[in-house]
Amino acid sequence: MNNEQKAADTLKWFAWAATLIGVLLFAINLNDFRAENFGLMASIGFLIAGMNIFLLSTVFRLLHIKKQEA
């Protein structure tokens, strides 16, 4: 496994971790649904960050595949 593949896999694991943290925080803080609830806002941020990291991992992997073909 080369460094680019390891980096893409590491990003994928970070994405899973951020998403799971977001889901746990969301489940804990859902009962007080308002804008001043920091835990709820942080959970939404973690969920969005997790999805963005997944996207970056996929783009990184696809760019590496294209680089190998060239």
Secondary structure by P-SEA (a helix, b strand, c coil): ccaaaaaaaaaaaaaaaaaaaaaaaaaacccccccccaaaaaaaaaaaaaaaaaaaaaaaaaaaaaaaac
